[in-house]
């Protein structure tokens, strides 16, 4: 009898590293899906996060010692017919050509010698242990390429790809080497996990191949919709196992009907048949990206797409419907993912429609009510007097003159010279608010703007970390242009990278790209 086992690890608050925002929630959401939607036995599933409760009378905090303990427990009890999924969301690092995952008690590595820090867990140790298990139904999911990483110019993923192919362990990575895995504060989750949950809910009981094809298209879409650099997943999975391994959960009634646009997709290059000696190619979209509504069924509250108006997205967020709620109303889940009980007996699309109508009606009523009160109780020009200083003579009120061209603009702009605001926190927040992560020019403007914070300011260390992150984003944009054969654009973008950790790599890449322009 098959038993389904899983470990979901998500680390936000490291003891010695910069905190992440969504890794813990990613693990929690997948654990909830596994136990409450896929209906797997919670006694055989482990949730290991910063604040997860004890399990079987033992700590689940994701320290190196605890993770080794729980893996030993699985090794002693797993059977040959069992299924095992392992999900890790947190920091990963590459040092000396070796890939590592970092538990909560990991220390930073030595940047000078590029040596690993304490408690780093080498993937070259994990893969042999997985291979030695009696079951072959294993899926390792890693979401580790973080832009906040200690050394974000690494090649994290290169060795993982080689190890996964060598040992034949199905592995799913959140992005390609040299790319970053991005978080979405609006949804409170990583983009990879958002796409993964959507695919898991669309393909319960279906071959893993369908999930991989879905992710290959959906994740780049989410990157674009959230104004993030492209993020393309990588699957290193033997072809036979793509067809044999199944997504947990009972197949939907219409499972035989392939979602439009996905059923006939050709497998991506990394999934083609190969011998063990054949190198694994990165997973990349092989068909044009088309709107998700034309391809696959959506969860009750679909993820925001290009066709979803901003007003609708804000309304759904305001009533806390969550990005990807449970498809099973009878399953108890956390409030953020629970559908209102009133909507259980009516079609979900109608429930969403009336929820939006009610929310919009309440907003309109509030605005109209406030307008009526203001008209009744305020004298003429009261609204203007609330904003403009009153004249000296109350008997003859006059409107204040409009600001002239010489009047200072209280809101600094990136495209005009401004005097540095006194508040360094405001400088950094303004810089963050005035950029688009897909624009190299605006990223550089934000860097120059943030440089106004002087050395010695308490905010300077945070500012330098943010500047380094923006610099890496610019370099990543340049690498993407180069991968598309747009070397001239790549050179222009690389020239925007300022002096810092990413500068030398930008110069080396520029020299290579210029040779291809001749």
N, C-alpha and C positions, 0 to 999 in steps of 0.2 A: 504494500500500500504506500502510495506516494505521500510524503509529508513536505509541506512548503515551509522553508526556513528563510529568514531574512535578517539582515543587520542594516539599520539606517543610522548613519553617523552624520551629524551636522554641528559645526563648531563656529560660533560667532566670536566669543570672548576668549582669546588666547592669553596666556599668562604673560608672555613677553613679546607678542606681535600685535600689530594694528588690528583692531576689531573689524570683523565683517558684519554685514547687516542682515543678510537673508539666509545664511547657510543653515542655521538651526531650524528656521521655519520650513526650509526645503525638506529636511529630514522628517519633521513632524507631519507635513502634508502627505508625504509618501507613505509614512507609517499608517496614517489614518486611512489612506486609500487601500493599503494592503489588508488592514484588519477590518475595516468597516464597509468597503465597497467590493473588494475582491473576496472578502469573507474568509481570509486565511486565519488560522489559529493564532491569537495574540500571544499564547504561551510559547510559541516557536518563533516569535519575532522580537527583536531587540531594538529599542530606541535609545541611542546614545548621543546626548547633547549636553550643553552647558548645565541644563537644569532638569534633565530627565530623572524620573524616580528610580528607586532601586528595583531590581528585577531578580526574583528568586533569591532575595536576601543578600544581594551583592550590588555594589556601586556600579552605575552605568556611565559615570563621567568618563569622557573619551581620553583618558590618559593613556600613555603607552602601556603601562602595566595592566590596566583594565581591559584594553583592547586585546592584548595577548591572552588574558584570562578567558575572555568570552570566545575567542577563536578556538582555544583549546577545548572549551565545552562543546562547541559544535563538532570539532574533529572527533571527539570521543563518542558522539551520539548519532551522527548523520549516517543514513543508510544509502545503499547503492541506487535506490529508486527515488531518493529525495531530490527536491529542487532547492537551490540556494541562490539568493540574490544579495549582493553586498553593494550598498550605496554610500559614498563618501563625498561630503560637501565641506570644503574648507581649503586650507592652504596646501599647495604642492610646491616642490622645489626640484631643481636639477643642479647637481654639483658633480664635477668630474665625469660628466657623461652618464650619470646615474640618476634615475627619477626616485623621488621620495614623496610620501604623504606625511603631513605634520599633525600629530596629536595635540591636544590642548596644552600640554606641558612642554612642547618643543621650544628650543631656544633659537635665536637667529644664528645663521651660519656666519663664517668669517668671509666678509666680502673681499678682502685682500687675497687670501689664499683660495677662495671659492671652495672651501671645505664645508661639509655638512655640520649642522649644529647638533646639540644633544637631543636624544629621543626622536630623531628622525627615523621613520620606518621605510626601509628600502623596498621598492617594488620587486627587486630581484630576489628578495626573500619571500615575498607574498606569493608569487606565482608558483614556485615549486610546492609550497604548502597546499595551494588550491589543487594543483595537479595530483597530489598524493591522496586527495579525498576519494572515497569510493564512488561518488556520483560524478557524472560528467555534465549534469544539467545545472550549470553555474553561469551566472551573469554578474560581472563586475562593472559597476557604473561609477565613474570618477568625474567630479566637478571641481577641479583644482587650479586651473590656470587663472590666477587672480592678478589684476593690474596693480593691486597693493602689495604684490609679492616682494620679498627681500631683493631678489634679482630677477626683475621681470623681463630681462633680455635673454632669459634662458631658452633652452629648447625642450622644455617640459613636454613630454608626450612622445618624443622620439624613441627613447628606450622602452617606454611602455608599449608602444606599437610593436617593437621587435620581440619583447617578452611575450606579449599576447599571442603573436603568431607562432613563436617557437613552442610554447607550451599548449597551444590550442585552447586557451581559456577565452570564451566570448567576452569581449570588453567593449564598453561604450564610453567614449570620452565626450565631454561637453563642448569641446572645440578642437580645432587643429593646433598643432604646435605653432608657436609664434603668435597665436591669437589669444584673446582674453575672454574669460567667462564673465558676463555682465549681470548685474543685479537690477531689479526694477523696484525701487522704493514705493512706487505707486501701487504695485500689487503685493509688496512685501515678500517677494520671492525672486529667485534667479530666473532669467529667461529660459535657461535650459530646463529647469524643473517645471516651469509653466508649460512648455511644449511637451515635455515628457508626460505630465499628468493628462494633458489633453489627448495625447495619443493612447495612453493606457485606457482611458475611458471610452475612446472610440473603437478599440480593438480588443475587448476582453475575449479570451479564449481563442484568439487568432494567432497565426504564425508570427514569430518575432520579425520576420521580413517586412510585414506591413507596418509595424511600429517604426522600424528603421527608415523605411522610405518616407513615412510621414514626417519624422523628425528632420530629415534631410531638407525638406521643403519648408516646414513650419518655423524652425528656429531662425533661419535667415530673415523670414518675414517679420518675426517679432523683433529682431534686431533693428530692422528698418523702421518699424512702427514706433519704436521707443527711442529713435534717434541715437542708436549705438552702432559702432563699427560692426561689420558683418561677423557673425559667429556661426560657424558651420560644424556640426557634430562629426565625430569620427567613429566608425564602427569597425572593429577588427573581429569578425565572426566568421568561422568556417561556413561555407555555403550550405552544407548538409544541415548544420544546426540552425541556420536561419529558417529552414522549413520545418524542422522537427521541434524546436523549442516554441512553447506557447506563452502568450501573455496570460498571466493569472486572471481568473474570473470566468463566469459563465458566458458563452457566446450569446450575442444579441439575436433576437428573432430574425432580423434582416441581415444576419452576418453573411449570408450567401451572396448578397448584393454588394459588390465592391463599391465604395464611395467614388463618385465621379472624379476622374482625373488621377486616382491613385491606383486603382486595380490593375491598370496596364502599364504602370511605370516600369521602365527597365531598371534592373538593379544597378546601383552605383558601382564605380570601378572597384572599390575596396571589397565588394562582395562577390566578385567574379571568382570562378573556380581557379585554384592555384595549388601548386605543390608547396611543401614546407620551405623550399629554397626561394620561392618567388617573393619579392618584396611586397609589402602591403602598401597600397596607395591610399591617400586620404579620401574620406568620403566627401563628395561634392555634388551639388545639384546637377542633374543631367537634363533637366527640362526647365523651361521658363517658369518663374514663380508666378502663380496665379492666385486670385483671392481664395482664401480658405473656404468661404461659403460655397464655392463652386466645386469643392472636392470632397469634403468629408462632413459627417454630422457633427454638430456642435453640442457641447454641454449646455445645461439650462441657461447659464449666463455666459455666452461665448466670449473669448478673449477679444480685446479691442483690435479691430482691423482697420484697414484704410477706409472701409465703407462705414465704419461706426462713427457717428458724429461725436465731437468732443462733449457736447451737452449731455448726450446719453451716457457717455462713460462717467461723467461727473455725477449724474443722477444715480447710477448704479452704485458708485462708490459711496455716495452719501447715505444710501439705505443699507450699506454694508452687505452687499450680496456676494462679494468675493469674486475672484477671477474665474475659478473653475470649481463650482460647487458640486456636491455629490449628486449623482444621477439617481440615487435610491432614497426617496423621501423618508422611508421607514427606518433608515439606518441612522442611529444617533451619532452626530459628529459635533465638532466645536461650533459655537454660534456663528463664526465668520463664514462657515461653509454650509449652514443649515438653511434650507428653504423654509419660508413661513408655513405654519401648519394649515393656514387657510387655502394654500395653493395646492394641497395634496390631491384634491378631488377634481381639479380642473386642469386642462392642458397647460403645460408649462409656458408655451409662448404667450397664451392669453394672460397667465398670471403676471409675467414680466411686463406685458403691455399695460395692464391696469395698475401695477405698482408704479410704473413711470407716470401714468396719467394722474394718479393720486398725488404723487410727489410734486408734479408740475402744478397741479391745481392748488395745492397748499401754498406753494411759493407765490403764485399769482395772487391768491387771496391775501397773503401777508403784505405784498407790495401795494396792492390796492388799498388795504386798510391803513397802512402807514401814510399813503398819499392823502387819504381823506382826513386823517388826523392833522397832518401838517397844514393842509389848506384851511382847516377850521380854526386852528389855534395860532398860526403864525401870521403876522402882518405881511403886507407886500414887501418884496425884496428881502424877506427874512433869511431865506436860504443863502442869498449872496452875503448878507451881513454876518452869517455864521462863519464864512470863509474869509471875508475881507475886513480889516479894521474899520470901525465906524468913524465917520468924520468928527471933527471937533464940535460942531454945532448940531445938537440933536434935533433942533427945530427944522433944519433944512437938510435932510439927509441927501447925500450925493454918492453916486457909485464911485468906488475907488478906481483910479486909473489902471488900465491894463499894463502889465509889465512890458517894459521896452526891451529892445534887442540887447541893451547893456545889462539887463537884470541877470543875476547869476542863476543858472539852472541847478536846482537842488539835487537833481538825479544825475550823477556822473554817467557819461556815455563813453563807450570804448573808442568811438571814432572821432572824438574831439579832445583837445587837451583839457585836463581837469586838475584841480588842486587836490592833493591826497586828503581824504577825509581823516579826521582825527582818530576815528574808531577803526582799528586794524581788523576787527571782526567783520565790520561792514565791507571793507575792501575785499576780503576773501569771499564773502557771500555775494557781493555784486559781481565779482569775476565769475563765480560759478553760475550765476543766474543769466549772464549775458552771452553764453556760448551755446553752440550746437556741437555735440561730440562728433558729428560727421563733417565738420568744417575745420580744416587745418588752419586757415587764416584766423578764425575766431578763437580757436584754441590758443594760438600764439598771442593774440590780443589779450586774452585772459591771463596768460603767463606774464606779459609785460605789465598789466594792470596790477596783478598780485605782487609784483616785485617792489611796489611802493612800500610794502611793509618792511621796515628797516631791520637789520641784524640786531639782536638783543631784545626785540619785541617778544613777549610771551607767545604770540601766534606764529612767530617765524618758523619753528620746526614743522608745525602743521602745514604752513604755506609751502615750504620746500617739498614736503611729501606730495602735496597737491600738484605743484609745478612738475615734479618728476613724473607723476601719473599722466598729466596732460601731454608732456613730452613723449611719453611712450604711446599715447593715443595718436599723436601726429605721425610717429614712425610707423605705427600699425597701418594707418591710412595710406602712407607711402608704399608700404609693402603690398597692400591690396592693389594699388594702381599698377605696380610693377608686375604682379601676378596676372594682371589683365593685359599686359603688353603696353601699358601706357607709361612708358619710361620717362617721358618729358614731364608729365604730371608728378610722377614719383620723385624726380629730382627736385622739382619746385617745392613739394611738401617737405622733403627731407631737409631742405635749406632752412625751414622754419624751426627746426629742433634747436633749442638753445644749448649752451654749455651745461653739461650735467651727465648723469649716468647713461643716457641714451645717445649722447652726441657722437661718440666714437663709432658706434654701430651705424649711425646715420651717415657718417662720412664714408665708411667702408662701402656701404650699400650704394651710395651716390656714385662712387668711383666705378663700381660694377655696372650700374645702369647707364652711365655715360658711354661706356664702351659699346653698348648695344644701340646707342643712338647714332653711331658713326656709320 
